[in-house]
């Protein structure tokens, strides 16, 4: 089975490498041809366009920055994709979008599986990212070996559309945790504590979180560089708020966090790193949250 991988950015590039390391035949494509060099050097095949890639692949994976880009690429893929092939969408789409696009693909004889991931780019680089699959069980079983090459915790969430809900929930929690992390570190700093020691104490406490361990460290370094920007955070929080309205669930913390990200975008721009919501508090109080011994990026 030959896989095509479209989108070789911060996340997708690592995932395609993991597939090649595991021995899969992979054809790659990106708007920036230079991003495919390492994959070609590992035995991958370069395709100049999504249509060229889809012509020879049994499954086409897309890992793209926005729903609009995903739809544009899918439309091109479907001009040449073989009947019976699979579209595996790793981008974060709304539930209604993935269901609609799945129907479009089905009319061309292409089956769809959604596969959002969570855990961070550093875990993708290690082949240890968490994968949230949605779609028919037989399709999940068919592609499970490829999923296992990319991630170490893999969940089949049920029918197509379910994964988009759980991915939004996990991201919503991460952004809320990040806001709380910044406030906690600022309390420690203004309270006169050694920040490195405070970070370690929180890590060993009942107040710990994955976000504190990872993004909290990047805040203390001052790089904030999680390879995920404010615009992407606002997109995901927007999805969460839509689900809240649809399902009748008040999302008070998510709403407050969304407003914090709106403020951060106004201050630093949509391309700024998402942990920079902590910098809002630093700037407001004239107090930085720096400490020695923390990494600029997660490995």
C-alpha positions as CSV (number, residue, x, y, z in Angstrom):
1,X,0.0,0.0,0.0
2,X,1.4,3.4,-1.0
3,X,0.6,6.4,1.2
4,X,0.6,10.0,0.0
5,X,1.4,12.7,2.6
6,X,0.4,16.3,1.8
7,X,1.6,19.0,4.2
8,X,5.1,18.8,5.5
9,X,5.1,21.6,8.1
10,X,5.9,21.4,11.8
11,X,3.7,18.4,12.4
12,X,3.3,16.7,9.1
13,X,6.9,16.6,8.2
14,X,7.7,14.5,11.3
15,X,4.8,12.2,10.8
16,X,5.8,11.5,7.2
17,X,9.4,10.7,8.4
18,X,8.0,8.2,10.9
19,X,6.1,6.4,8.2
20,X,9.3,6.2,6.0
21,X,11.3,5.0,9.0
22,X,8.8,2.2,9.5
23,X,9.2,1.1,5.9
24,X,6.1,2.4,4.3
25,X,6.1,3.6,0.7
26,X,5.4,7.3,0.9
27,X,4.9,10.0,-1.7
28,X,5.0,13.6,-0.4
29,X,3.9,17.0,-1.4
30,X,4.0,20.5,0.0
31,X,3.8,24.1,-1.4
32,X,7.4,24.4,-0.3
33,X,9.4,21.8,-2.2
34,X,12.4,22.2,0.1
35,X,10.4,20.6,3.0
36,X,10.3,17.3,1.1
37,X,14.1,17.0,0.7
38,X,14.6,14.9,3.8
39,X,11.8,12.6,2.9
40,X,13.2,12.0,-0.6
41,X,16.6,11.4,0.9
42,X,15.0,8.7,3.1
43,X,13.4,7.0,0.0
44,X,10.2,8.9,-0.3
45,X,8.9,10.1,-3.7
46,X,8.2,13.7,-4.5
47,X,5.0,14.8,-6.3
48,X,4.8,18.2,-7.7
49,X,1.0,18.6,-7.0
50,X,-1.7,16.9,-4.9
51,X,-3.3,15.6,-8.1
52,X,0.0,14.0,-9.2
53,X,0.4,12.4,-5.7
54,X,-3.1,11.0,-5.5
55,X,-2.9,9.3,-8.9
56,X,-0.5,6.6,-7.6
57,X,-1.5,6.3,-3.9
58,X,-3.9,4.0,-2.1
59,X,-4.3,6.5,0.8
60,X,-3.8,10.2,0.9
61,X,-3.0,11.9,4.2
62,X,-3.5,15.6,4.6
63,X,-2.0,17.7,7.4
64,X,-2.9,21.3,6.6
65,X,-3.3,24.6,8.4
66,X,-6.9,25.4,7.9
67,X,-10.3,23.9,6.8
68,X,-10.2,26.1,3.7
69,X,-6.8,24.7,2.6
70,X,-8.0,21.2,3.4
71,X,-11.0,21.6,1.1
72,X,-9.0,23.1,-1.7
73,X,-6.4,20.3,-1.6
74,X,-9.1,17.6,-1.4
75,X,-10.8,19.0,-4.5
76,X,-7.5,18.6,-6.4
77,X,-6.9,15.2,-4.9
78,X,-10.3,13.9,-6.1
79,X,-9.5,14.8,-9.7
80,X,-7.1,11.8,-9.9
81,X,-7.7,9.7,-6.8
82,X,-8.5,6.0,-7.4
83,X,-11.9,4.6,-6.5
84,X,-11.5,2.6,-3.3
85,X,-8.7,4.8,-2.0
86,X,-8.8,6.5,1.4
87,X,-8.5,10.2,2.4
88,X,-7.0,10.5,5.9
89,X,-7.5,14.0,7.2
90,X,-5.2,15.0,10.1
91,X,-6.1,18.7,10.1
92,X,-8.5,20.0,12.8
93,X,-11.8,20.5,11.1
94,X,-15.2,21.1,12.5
95,X,-17.5,18.1,12.7
96,X,-19.9,19.4,10.0
97,X,-17.0,20.2,7.7
98,X,-15.5,16.7,7.9
99,X,-18.9,15.1,7.4
100,X,-19.6,17.3,4.3
101,X,-16.2,16.7,2.8
102,X,-16.5,13.0,3.5
103,X,-19.7,13.0,1.4
104,X,-17.9,14.8,-1.4
105,X,-15.1,12.2,-1.4
106,X,-17.6,9.3,-1.3
107,X,-19.2,10.5,-4.5
108,X,-15.8,9.9,-6.1
109,X,-15.5,6.5,-4.5
110,X,-13.0,7.7,-1.9
111,X,-13.5,6.7,1.8
112,X,-12.7,9.1,4.6
113,X,-11.1,8.7,8.0
114,X,-10.4,11.7,10.3
115,X,-7.2,11.5,12.3
116,X,-6.5,14.6,14.4
117,X,-3.5,14.3,16.8
118,X,-2.7,15.8,20.1
119,X,0.3,16.0,22.4
120,X,2.6,18.5,20.6
121,X,5.1,18.6,17.8
122,X,7.9,17.2,20.0
123,X,6.0,14.0,20.4
124,X,5.3,13.8,16.7
125,X,9.1,13.9,16.2
126,X,9.5,11.0,18.6
127,X,6.7,8.9,16.9
128,X,4.8,9.1,20.2
129,X,1.9,11.5,19.4
130,X,-1.7,10.6,20.4
131,X,-4.0,9.9,17.4
132,X,-7.8,10.2,17.5
133,X,-9.3,8.3,14.6
134,X,-12.9,8.6,13.4
135,X,-14.5,6.6,10.6
136,X,-15.6,3.1,9.8
137,X,-13.9,0.4,11.9
138,X,-12.8,-1.7,9.0
139,X,-11.0,1.4,7.6
140,X,-9.4,2.0,10.9
141,X,-8.2,-1.6,11.1
142,X,-6.8,-1.3,7.5
143,X,-4.6,1.7,8.3
144,X,-3.8,0.8,11.9
145,X,-0.2,-0.2,11.0
146,X,0.5,3.2,9.5
147,X,-1.0,4.9,12.5
148,X,1.2,2.8,14.8
149,X,4.2,4.0,12.9
150,X,3.3,7.7,13.7
151,X,1.9,7.5,17.2
152,X,1.9,5.4,20.4
153,X,-1.5,6.0,21.7
154,X,-4.3,5.5,19.2
155,X,-8.0,5.7,19.9
156,X,-10.8,4.8,17.5
157,X,-13.5,7.3,18.6
158,X,-16.3,5.9,16.5
159,X,-18.0,7.2,13.4
160,X,-16.7,10.0,11.2
161,X,-17.2,13.3,13.0
162,X,-16.6,12.0,16.5
163,X,-12.9,12.7,16.5
164,X,-13.4,16.4,15.6
165,X,-15.4,16.7,18.9
166,X,-12.8,15.1,21.1
167,X,-9.9,17.0,19.5
168,X,-11.6,20.3,20.1
169,X,-12.3,19.2,23.8
170,X,-8.6,18.3,24.3
171,X,-7.4,21.6,22.8
172,X,-9.9,23.6,24.8
173,X,-8.6,22.0,28.0
174,X,-5.0,22.7,26.9
175,X,-5.7,26.4,26.3
176,X,-7.5,26.7,29.7
177,X,-4.6,25.0,31.4
178,X,-2.2,27.3,29.7
179,X,-4.0,30.4,31.0
180,X,-4.1,28.9,34.5
181,X,-0.4,28.0,34.2
182,X,0.6,31.6,33.5
183,X,-1.4,32.9,36.4
184,X,0.1,30.3,38.7
185,X,3.7,31.1,37.7
186,X,3.0,34.8,38.1
187,X,1.6,34.2,41.6
188,X,4.8,32.4,42.4
189,X,7.0,35.1,41.0
190,X,5.2,38.0,42.7
191,X,5.2,36.0,45.9
192,X,9.0,35.9,45.9
193,X,9.5,32.3,45.1
194,X,12.3,30.8,43.0
195,X,10.4,30.1,39.7
196,X,12.4,27.0,38.7
197,X,11.7,25.5,42.1
198,X,8.0,26.6,42.0
199,X,7.7,24.9,38.6
200,X,9.2,21.7,39.9
201,X,7.0,21.7,43.0
202,X,3.8,22.2,40.8
203,X,5.0,19.4,38.6
204,X,5.1,17.1,41.6
205,X,1.8,18.2,43.0
206,X,-1.9,17.6,42.5
207,X,-2.0,20.8,40.5
208,X,0.2,19.5,37.7
209,X,-0.8,19.2,34.1
210,X,0.8,18.2,30.8
211,X,0.6,21.8,29.7
212,X,2.5,23.0,32.9
213,X,5.3,20.4,32.2
214,X,5.7,21.4,28.6
215,X,4.4,24.9,27.7
216,X,5.1,26.1,31.2
217,X,8.8,25.3,30.6
218,X,8.8,27.3,27.4
219,X,7.3,30.3,29.2
220,X,10.1,30.2,31.8
221,X,12.6,30.1,29.0
222,X,11.0,33.1,27.3
223,X,10.8,31.5,23.8
224,X,7.1,30.5,24.1
225,X,7.9,28.3,21.0
226,X,5.4,25.4,21.0
227,X,5.1,25.6,17.1
228,X,1.4,26.4,17.4
229,X,0.2,29.9,16.9
230,X,-2.6,32.2,18.3
231,X,-4.7,32.0,15.2
232,X,-4.8,28.2,15.4
233,X,-5.8,28.5,19.1
234,X,-8.6,30.9,18.2
235,X,-9.8,28.5,15.5
236,X,-10.1,25.6,17.9
237,X,-11.7,27.7,20.7
238,X,-14.2,28.8,18.1
239,X,-15.1,25.2,17.4
240,X,-15.5,24.6,21.1
241,X,-17.8,27.5,21.6
242,X,-19.9,26.3,18.7
243,X,-20.3,22.8,20.2
244,X,-21.2,24.5,23.5
245,X,-24.1,26.3,21.9
246,X,-25.2,23.2,20.0
247,X,-25.1,20.8,22.9
248,X,-26.4,23.3,25.5
249,X,-23.2,23.3,27.6
250,X,-22.1,26.6,29.2
251,X,-18.3,26.9,28.6
252,X,-17.4,29.7,31.0
253,X,-13.7,29.0,31.3
254,X,-13.4,28.4,27.5
255,X,-15.1,31.7,26.9
256,X,-12.8,33.6,29.2
257,X,-9.8,31.9,27.6
258,X,-11.0,32.8,24.1
259,X,-11.1,36.4,25.1
260,X,-7.6,36.2,26.4
261,X,-6.5,34.9,23.0
262,X,-8.3,37.7,21.2
263,X,-6.4,40.1,23.4
264,X,-3.1,38.3,22.7
265,X,-3.7,38.4,18.9
266,X,-4.3,42.2,19.1
267,X,-1.1,42.6,21.1
268,X,1.3,40.2,19.3
269,X,-0.4,39.1,16.0
270,X,-2.0,35.8,15.0
271,X,1.3,34.2,14.1
272,X,2.6,34.7,17.6
273,X,3.1,31.5,19.7
274,X,0.0,30.4,21.7
275,X,1.8,30.4,25.1
276,X,2.3,34.1,24.7
277,X,-1.0,34.6,26.5
278,X,1.3,34.4,29.6
279,X,3.2,37.4,28.2
280,X,0.1,39.4,28.3
281,X,0.2,39.1,32.1
282,X,3.9,39.7,32.2
283,X,3.5,42.9,30.2
284,X,0.5,44.1,32.2
285,X,2.3,43.6,35.5
286,X,5.8,44.6,34.3
287,X,7.1,41.3,35.7
288,X,8.8,38.6,33.6
289,X,8.6,34.9,34.2
290,X,12.2,33.9,33.3
291,X,14.1,31.1,35.0
292,X,17.4,29.3,34.1
293,X,17.6,25.8,32.9
294,X,14.5,25.6,30.7
295,X,14.5,24.7,27.0
296,X,13.7,27.0,24.1
297,X,11.9,24.1,22.3
298,X,10.7,20.8,23.4
299,X,12.7,17.7,22.3
